[in-house]
């Protein structure tokens, strides 16, 4: 193990540091611990700063654990582990863990409690996601150092195991060899690593019924014949008597459907974006270098007096104030030894000045005759060194240094805009966000805000406004394509016009097996598109359709545009938007990972399962009283039930089955929105 080099990364969780990285002191401290006390095992390969926002913490960790080409062995976070309202790190990290590591947490707390009883106010979390070990540290540099030092020597062993090394081979020679290699000394009162090989396999199966199971409110579909194969959708010109009696499209699993989307979604298009208020949400298509130094001049970091330090460093005495330097443009008079200049924080040093004395280390001796200015000031400092209280040119950012990397998403709160502005970058290469059009179809659909009562058979258009708002909330430009009638020519012309205006079309309705369900035939037979899938084994959303259509752009070049045809039932439409449409949009925007955040949650009550298909159940995820994520159903899950969307912030990934999942069971949840506060 002595020669093993492990890859470590650091995530600083601080809203303050996200706005001004210079305020963070943890990075240097933890980097020193890894380098000086890590036994040569560690290479710190990346450091990121995010604000105290759970979703941003999770996204960055998932980029390291799920997307990075090379395995990250150790992820250290610092900050957000206390009891403040904004302290979200433990909850955000716990939701991502595949294997918790309570022993590491115990080790850190035990070591900290030996220093101060207030260590019990910390809420550390540790565990493994994929092949990466994740440990949360306090935001205090001192506390972060002590916590990391407490467990550092055992971490190479843990990381090598997490990366996949065979445990039997790793443990040859027993615990004494491991302790010797790690440089750990076993003594009474110290931690011991015990070499147990017991198998604890007690399984507890509880089958209590609490009368809180949420069913679907309607019976299962009845089918008497087995599906066969048919190469294309209906030909509307043949009439209803010649239409298919079953879908010609094979039933794909959700994973297979997502793979089809990943395979056939067009690649992101590179464009130039201005560094202004429109930039947040875009992803960089190239590395960005600083155009100039920050600071661009030698600047004072305190209010005080610029001085020329003599060789002996003795600045005690009374000195004339010969000039004033404010943090504003202008010429500054050169300074000679024996003279001083009053200076404010951020102001440029006068030529010749070598240090700055804080105003707290001085006494006013005399004023000008009008009493408005200082004439002489006594300095009380001895042993002054050159360069004190000064920010040197480029000490924050060096010109031509890399400040942001290709693939980073620009946020409105993470400080990237300020960083670009600080170094004079006016425009950057980004991946262009696709422009979306949303269309409803069906003769029965009427505007949602049409006055008056509905006639028999009419349905208000809830899907179009809902999907437009969902897409806009995700940061996309959205065009309203209106309502298209169930007539082949009308639908074709509407889609052709839409594909001239937008990059990405979302339709709802017209994708089932009725004689007036014309979307699939129109895409295939009239527009020359390719339907990559037309059925998915899921509930709700079985008839979801994903297609691509070749068109010519304004320059006459052949390009591919995406069409998603979603079911007409409101719940089905919004579920399939988040599950299928959004990953395609994220991929076209250059955002990774191109998926909803997946977390593990505990069921707050029993959940009924569908007998034949996995279900994506609308639910509300909140932080429970014990700090775990708890999921509660929004009620009946019929695909036409609009009320099941109210308040939902996640989709529970429920398997098919004949028995309900009981209260307390763990399932995966796909987050559609922010996690609620504690129940």
Secondary structure by P-SEA (a helix, b strand, c coil): cccbbbbbbbbbbcccccccccccaaaaaaaaaaaacccccccccccccccccaaaaaaaaaaacccccccccbbbbcccccccccccaaaaaaaacccccaaaaaaaaaaaaacccccccbbbbbbbcccbbbbbbcccaaaaaaaaaacccaaaaaaaaaacccccccccccaaaaaaaaccccccccbbbbbcccccbbbbbbbcccccccccccccccccbbbbbbcccccccccccccccccccccccaaaaaaaaaaccccbbbbbbccccccccccccbbbbbcccccccccccccbbbbbccccccccbbbbbcccccccccccccccccbbbbbccccccccccccccccccccccccccccccccbbbbccccccccccccccccccccccccccccbbbbcccaaaaaaaaacccbbbbcbbbbbbbbbbccccccccccccccccccccaaaaaaaaaaaaabbbbbbbccccccaaaaaaaaaaaaacccbbbbcccccccccccaaaaacccccccccccccccccccccccbbbbbbccccccbbbbbbbbcccaaaaaaaaaacaaaaaaaaacccccccbbbbbbbcbbbbbbccbbbbbbbbbbbcccccbbbbbccccccccccccccccbbbbcccccccccccbbbbbbbcccccccc
